Amino acid sequence: MNTKEQIIQEIEHLPEPLLAEALEFVRALQVKPVEGKAFQAYLDSEEKWSEVYRRLADS
């Protein structure tokens, strides 16, 4: 049995309130890598653009 099949098997036994939580968790996992890349891009540019970021934060 592969991982996807194991997850489906486990989900079939969850009560409805926990299914909602499981759905939120899965959706969060799908978004996480995109946010990570965006934040990493910010960190990579932080030194070069620190003055601009400071001025934006102060405005």
QUIFEN-V582399 format. One record per helix or strand of 3 or more residues. SS is the DSSP state (~ for helix, > for strand). FROM is the first residue (numbers start at 0). LEN is the number of residues. If there is no record, write none. Layout:
BEGIN
ss=SS from=FROM len=LEN
ss=SS from=FROM len=LEN
END
This chain:
BEGIN
ss=~ from=2 len=9
ss=~ from=15 len=43
END
